[in-house]
Amino acid sequence: MTGFADMWAELAGIGLVDGGGYRRYAFGPAESECRAWFRREASARGLDVRSDGNGNEVAWWPAFGTGGVVTGSHLDSVPDGGAFDGPLGVVSGFAAIDLLRLRSVRPARPIGVAVFAEEEGARFGVACLGSRLLTGALPADRASGLVDADGVSLPEALAAADIQPALGPSDLLGEPVAFVELHIEQGRALADLDAPVGVASAIWPHGRWRLDFTGEANHAGTTRLVDRHDPMLTYAEAVLAARKRARLLGALATFGRVEVDPGGVNAIPSAVHAWLDARAPDQETLDQLIAQLTTHFTARASRDGTGVAVMPESVSPLVDFAGPATDRVRKVLPDAPLLPTGAGHDAGVLAAAGIPTAMLFVRNPSGVSHAPAEFATAEDCLAGIRALADVLEDFACR
């Protein structure tokens, strides 16, 4: 499996920034270069590459056909993200096909390696954008209205990346019998279990909410504290409240992005725009968290003389991978531990759409994800490739 090392080395420099992280935003220069790499690798293997107007691509072996088995992941990243989140699943898909060919496997069903667009949502704010559009989970009219921080719309970004926009459901996957996504573990459960590969049991319900705090702009040096209507004050208290209430409920809440208008050092803001990421082990807890926070934010804004609006941007329910696909994977990999994850994936979107879905995790000894310290050893990556090849062979040949 020397091809893995070569592919990984070729990807390693694309989108790398100072500090060791990656900025591979959907349909931007770095991610487009990764897509060109994907097509080169597919061509070198004689695979049949197909795409849709949502920005998703699949390389098929031996050729496109219905009733195949699909693997793959994504190539975009969060700001300053790690090297493995997404690309490991794509590279491993190609490497697994290489291994199956070395085994002289002749698949009875086509095998596809997929790249889904804008999985992280770092550019347009909706996680798993490509798979949501492909399955119809996200209406095309809503997607067409999405804009990035520079005011570029999704259709404009697709066109700039030489992709003809055609938003909405597509048959790119050809009604697969299964989708199996390999991903680096975004935690250290496998390290604690001393296991190189695991199988996903579920994805926690999670979502992103945009909060618009509004107030009154004024001079920082002449406006008395009692006369201020400062939305930054309301926002700052909201961050602490979210952390406290998430802790009490056994959930997770994170503010990772904030924008301030007008952004002057010596001016009281007129508005603060913030994004809340919330996750919980079950839907009831997540709903309770958001309801409590919305009530709290509203009451606090009233006391501060400010306003607040809470709007969901993308919300994903609990995904339970229990079913025939995961049962089959566990028979192929009986020693792989079963574990849940709080991270969202395209696999979760496809599972919610009724596609038989399973996930494999590769050990991450650092336990870090969405940051440069994210890591997997070469030995564990190869163990993941062998596991994926075994699973694909089982689905495609039996």
N, C-alpha and C positions, 0 to 999 in steps of 0.2 A: 504493500500500500504506500509506496514511495510517492505516488501522485498526490497524496494528501499534503505532504510537506511542501511540494512545489506549488500547489494551489494556494496554500496558506501564505507562503512567502510572497506570492504575487499580489495578494490582496492586502498584505500588511501595511503597505505605505499609502494606500488610497484613503484620503480624508484624514490622515493623521495630523494632529495639531500639537502645539507646544504643551507639555505636561503629560503626553502619552495617550490622550483620549482621541476619540474620533468624532468628526462632524460630517455625517453622511445623510444630509437631509433629503427627503423624498424629491425626486426629479431635479435635484441640483447637480452641479458639476461632479462632485465626488460620488454620489450615488449612481449617476449616469455612467461614470467610469466603471463602477462595480457591475452594472448591468452589461456593459460591453464585455467585461471579463466573463460574465456568466454565459453570454452567447458564444464567446470564443471557446470556452471549455466544452459547451454543448456541441459545437461544430467539430471540435477535435475528436469527439466520441461518436460522431455521426448521428446525433440525436435530433429529433424533429421538434424545433422550437416554435411555440405558438404564443400569442399574446392577446389581450383584450383591451378595450378602450378605457379601462380603469387603471392601467399601468401594471397589471399582473402578467407574469410570464411562466410558462411551463416547458421544460425540455423532456421529450418523451423517448423511451426506449421500449421497443424498436421504433414505434411511430404512434401518433395519436390514435386513440380508440376509446370507446365507452367501456365502462366496467373495469377500469384499471385500478392500480394502487398508486397513491401519490404521497410523496414526502417533500421536504423542503421547509423554508422559513422565510426570512426577509434579509435585506441588505442595508436598510436605512438604520440610523442610530439616533439615540437621544443626544443632546449637547454634551460633548466630551465623554461619550460613552465608551464602553470597553470593546475589545476586539471580537469577542466570542458571541455576544448576544445577537442572534440572527444568522450571521455568516457561517457559524459552525454547522448549523443545520443544512445550509445549502451546499457547502463544501463536502460534508459527510454524505449527502445524497449522491453526488458525483462519485465519491470514493467508494460508496457501497455498490454502485453499478459496476465500477472497475473490478471490485472484488467478486461480484457475481459472475462477471465474464471470465475471471481467472478460474472460477469454479466450473466453467463451462455450463452455466445455468442458461436455459432457454425459457424465458417467461411465457406462460400461457396467456397472461394478461399484460397489457402495457404498464410500464413503470414510469411515473412522471416525477421530475424534480422541479418544484415550484418556487418562485420568488413572488411574494405578496408585497404590494405597494403600501408605503406609509404605515407600517405596523406600529411604530412608536407614537405616531401622532405629533411629532415634534414640529412639523411645519404647519399643518392645517388643523391641529387640535383634536382630531378624532382618531383614537387608537384603532388599529386593524382596519384602516379605511378601505384598502383594496379588497380584503376578504368580505367586509361588510357590504360593499357594493356588489361584488360577484354573487353573493348569496341573496341579495335583496333586503338585507337587514337595515341598510341605510338608503332612504329614498334618493333617487338621482337628483331630484330638484333641490333637495337640501344640500347635497354634495356640491352641486354646481355653484351654490352661493358661498361656499367656503373660500376664505382668503387668508393668506399668510400675513406675517407682520409687516411686509412691504406693500400690502394691498394687491398682491398677485392672486388671481383666482385659481382654483384647481384646474379648470379647463385650460387656462392660459399656461399654467405650469406644465401640464401634460404636453401641450403643443410645443412649448419651448424645448422639451426633452425629446422631440420628434416622435411623440405618441399621439395618434389621432384620437381625440377625446370621444368616447361613446360610453357615458356613465350608465351603470345599471347592471342587472343580472346578466351573466354570461355562462356559456357551456364549456368554458376553458378546461374544467376538470373532467368533463365527460362522464358524469354520474359515477364517481369512483366507488369501488367496493369498500375502500378504506383510505383514510388519510392518517399518516404516522409522522408526527413532527419530532425531530431530535433537537434538543436545546440544552445549552449549558444550564445547570441548576443555578437559580438565583437565590442562593442561601448555602448553608453548609451541612444540611442533614445527611447527605451521602458521605461527607468527610467524617462525620461523627459515627456513621454506620460502617465505615471502612469498606464502602462499595463504590466501584467505578461508574456503574450505570444503575439508574432507577427507572421506575414506571410511574406516571402520574395517576393519582386517584381522582383528583378534582381541582378546579380552579375556583378560588373564592369569588363571590360576587364583588364587583368593584365598579368605580366610575370616576368621571371628572366633572366638576361643577365650576362654572365661572361665576365669580362674585364681583359685582360692580358696587363699590362704595362711593357715594357722591357727597360733596360738601360745598364749601364756599372758599374760593381762592382769595388770598389776602396776603398782606406783607408780614414776613416773619419777624420783623423788628419793631413794628408799630402796633400790631394787633394784640390786645390783652388776651391772656389765656381764657378768661371767662367769656370773651366775645367771639371765640373761634368755633367754627363748624368744620372740624378737621377730620376728613375721612381716613387719614393715616392712623389716627388714634383708634378709630373703630376697627380698622384692619389689624392693627397690632394686638388688640385684645382678642380678636377673632382667632388669631394664630394660637394663642395660649389656650383659649377655650376649646379649640378643636383637639389639641393634644390631650387636655385633661379628660374630655368626654370620651375620646377614643380609648384612653387607658382604662377608664371605669367600665367600659362596655366590652373590653377585650378585642377592640378593633384597631384599625390603623388610619391615621389622618395626616396628610402632608400638604403644606403649601410650598410648592417648588418654583413658582413663577409669579412675578408681580410687575405691574407697570403703573407708573405714576404720571398723572397729568397736572400741571404742564411740565413738571420735572425740574423746577428751579430750586437750587440749594437754599435761596433766601425767600422762598414763597411757600405759603401754606397750600397744599394740593387742592385742586378742585375735584379730583377723582382718583381712586385707586382701583385698579383692575387686578384681581388675583384668581388663581386657579387652585382648587382643592382636589386632591386625590384621596379618595376614601375607599377602604376595603374592610371586609369582615368575613368571619368563617361561615356565616349564613345570611340569607336575605333579610330576615326579620331584624337582625342586629344592625345591618347596614341601613335599613329604612329608619330604624329608631335613631341611629346616629345622625342622619341627615335631617330628620324632623326636629330633633333636639337642637342641633346647631342652627337651623334656620330660625327657630323661635328665639334662640339666644342672640343671634346676630341682629335680628329685627329689634329686639328690646334694647340692645346696647346702642344701636344707631339712633333710636328714639331719644335715649338719654344724652347722646353726644350732639344731637341736633344735626344728624347726617341721615343719609338714606342708604339702603342696601337692597340689591336684587340678586337672588340666587337662581342660576339657570343651569340645568344639566346639559353637558355637551356630548358625553358618551357614557352609557351605563350598560354594564354587562351582568346578567344574572349568574347564579351559581351554575357551573358546568360540572356535572358528575360524569366521569369517564367510565363508570361501571357499565358494562355491556359486552356484547360479543367481540368487538375489536380488541378491547383491553384484555378480556379473558384469553383471547387467542395469543396476544403478545406475552402474557404471563406464562402460558404453556411453553412458548418458545424460549422465554427467559425466566425460568423458575426461580433462579437465585437473586433476581433483581428486586430490591425492596420497593414497596408501594408507598408513595408519599404525595400529599397535597401541595399546592403552591398558591401564593397570593398574587402571583404575576399573571397578567393577561397574555394571551397568545392567539394567533390566527386559528390554531387548533380549536380553541374554545368557540370561536365564531362558526366554524364549520360543523362542530358537534351540535351547536344550537340549531343549525339549519337541517339537521337530520342525517348528516353524513357520518357513517361509523368512523370514530376517531380515537386515536391513542397518542400518548406522548412518551418519549424517552428523555431522561435527563442524564447529563454527563457531569461527573463530580467537579466541584469548584472548591478547591481547598482554601481559597481566600474567603469564601462566603460573600464576596462583594460582587455587586452587579450594577450596571448603569454608571460605571466609573472605571478609570484606567486599571485599577487593581484586579478587575475581573480576570479569572485565569483557569485554565485546565492544562494538565500535563499532556505531552504528546502521547504517552502511554495510555492515558485515559481516553483521549480522543480516538485512538485506534481501537480501543475496546468498544467505544460507542459506535464506530463504523462497523465493526464485526456484528454487534448486536442489531444494528439497523439492517445490515445485509441479511441476517438470519430471518428477521421479521418480514422484510420485503420478499424474500424467497418463499416464505410460507404463504403469504397472501397471493403472490403472483403465480405460483406453481402448483398449488394444491387446492 
